[in-house]
């Protein structure tokens, strides 16, 4: 009897557990796939709407504040340009002022250091010729020697071309002047050749030599001491290349010296100068110095 009661109780308990399990399984049945698709679509739509709202807000709020809150606005850019232009203008004027000051200082030093009195012989007249014979005219002086194989002839050819250019430009200015008086005329430029080899460069040799270059070229020579003194006055470097008494060359500085009407040094020109730029520069110096000395 007792055993049959236990069996009935166990069977009843099994039925209850099976019923509960079935109910629980039904209540937690997974939703259909469309449920998740609707949830996912709804989530994406919310994110898209939020993104559009943020973009609209940033556009409307930024359009009015970009000009005021941007790192470099048009006012700042304009101020920067104006400041930069002012700084460049200042430094450009300062550069010109300093260059002018340096040029004036060099000019003053050049007058004191280059040039001076000399006494030589004019090869054309075989008479004494001094620095005072050049006063009243601008002159272009070159130191060389007649047996020079290449440098001296090239430089004297260039000197002759410079003289011709200066003469032509001077005539144009004198003819175009409204008041062609003698006071306003530009003084002529006189070319001068001074020998640094007087042992071979006699008056006769120098006379024939200068005729080959320009009819106005003055040839000067003298004793060894006289030529050396003139060369020292103009800071000319020269020396013989060997000890032979006849067969030798003379190494020397290749410079032309511009001297004004008062006998003062104005400028010098090296071998690298070409004829026309050199002539234009000389004309500028002549005009400037002539106006200062009036």
Secondary structure, 3 states (H helix, E strand, C coil): CHHHHHHHHHHHHHHHHHHHHHHHHHHCCCCCHHHHHHHHHHHHHHHHHHHHHHHHHHHHHHHHHHHHHCCCCHHHHHHHHHHHHHHHHHHHHHHHHHHHHHHHHHHHHHHHHCCCCCEEEECCCCEEEEHHHHCCCEEEEEEECCCCCCHHHHHHHHHHHHHHHHHHHHHHHHHHCCCCCCCCCCCCEEEEEEECCCCCCCHHHHHHHHHCCCCCCEEEECCHHHHHHHHHHCCCCEEECCCCCCCCCEEECCEEEEECCCCCEEEEEECCCCHHHHHHHHHHHHHHHHHHCC
